[in-house]
Amino acid sequence: MTERLSDVMARIGSVRQLSSVIGAMRGIAAARAREARERVEGVRAYARTVGAAIGQALAFVEGGAGAPHNGRDGHLVIALCA
């Protein structure tokens, strides 16, 4: 009986340690999620700007108003730099 009790006590200790690890992992995940939420609006603003720039470039190349003809067909290079 004593052996069984010590096994149960050991398992309880293991479960408590595992619970501590899981709690720490949840805390880390919450911090990372909060950081991502703080940055998402900046990413969205950047995406809107890039999307608008690509739209303007495509309109220009596809014969939009004032599009010059440079003898090249079908190639457009858009470089995004930070």
CYANA upper distance limits for C-alpha pairs under 8 A (distance plus 0.5 A):
  1 MET  CA      5 LEU  CA      6.81
  2 THR  CA      6 SER  CA      6.77
  3 GLU  CA      7 ASP  CA      6.78
  4 ARG  CA      8 VAL  CA      6.74
  5 LEU  CA      9 MET  CA      6.62
  6 SER  CA     10 ALA  CA      6.56
  7 ASP  CA     11 ARG  CA      6.71
  8 VAL  CA     12 ILE  CA      6.66
  9 MET  CA     13 GLY  CA      6.77
 10 ALA  CA     14 SER  CA      6.77
 11 ARG  CA     15 VAL  CA      6.62
 12 ILE  CA     16 ARG  CA      6.72
 13 GLY  CA     17 GLN  CA      6.77
 14 SER  CA     18 LEU  CA      6.62
 15 VAL  CA     19 SER  CA      6.51
 16 ARG  CA     20 SER  CA      6.75
 17 GLN  CA     21 VAL  CA      6.86
 18 LEU  CA     22 ILE  CA      6.65
 19 SER  CA     23 GLY  CA      6.60
 20 SER  CA     24 ALA  CA      6.77
 21 VAL  CA     25 MET  CA      6.70
 22 ILE  CA     26 ARG  CA      6.65
 23 GLY  CA     27 GLY  CA      6.77
 24 ALA  CA     28 ILE  CA      6.79
 25 MET  CA     29 ALA  CA      6.65
 26 ARG  CA     30 ALA  CA      6.57
 27 GLY  CA     31 ALA  CA      6.75
 28 ILE  CA     32 ARG  CA      6.76
 29 ALA  CA     33 ALA  CA      6.57
 30 ALA  CA     34 ARG  CA      6.62
 31 ALA  CA     35 GLU  CA      6.71
 32 ARG  CA     36 ALA  CA      6.68
 33 ALA  CA     37 ARG  CA      6.71
 34 ARG  CA     38 GLU  CA      6.77
 35 GLU  CA     39 ARG  CA      6.96
 36 ALA  CA     40 VAL  CA      6.61
 37 ARG  CA     41 GLU  CA      8.28
 39 ARG  CA     43 VAL  CA      7.03
 40 VAL  CA     44 ARG  CA      6.68
 41 GLU  CA     45 ALA  CA      6.68
 42 GLY  CA     46 TYR  CA      6.71
 43 VAL  CA     47 ALA  CA      6.63
 44 ARG  CA     48 ARG  CA      6.68
 45 ALA  CA     49 THR  CA      6.78
 46 TYR  CA     50 VAL  CA      6.64
 47 ALA  CA     51 GLY  CA      6.43
 48 ARG  CA     52 ALA  CA      6.60
 49 THR  CA     53 ALA  CA      6.68
 50 VAL  CA     54 ILE  CA      6.62
 51 GLY  CA     55 GLY  CA      6.62
 52 ALA  CA     56 GLN  CA      6.68
 53 ALA  CA     57 ALA  CA      6.62
 54 ILE  CA     58 LEU  CA      6.55
 54 ILE  CA     78 ILE  CA      8.07
 55 GLY  CA     59 ALA  CA      6.64
 56 GLN  CA     60 PHE  CA      6.63
 57 ALA  CA     61 VAL  CA      6.68
 58 LEU  CA     62 GLU  CA      6.37
 59 ALA  CA     63 GLY  CA      7.10
 59 ALA  CA     64 GLY  CA      5.56
 60 PHE  CA     64 GLY  CA      5.17
 60 PHE  CA     65 ALA  CA      7.44
 60 PHE  CA     66 GLY  CA      7.90
 60 PHE  CA     67 ALA  CA      5.77
 61 VAL  CA     67 ALA  CA      6.76
 61 VAL  CA     76 LEU  CA      8.04
 62 GLU  CA     67 ALA  CA      8.28
 63 GLY  CA     67 ALA  CA      5.89
 63 GLY  CA     68 PRO  CA      8.49
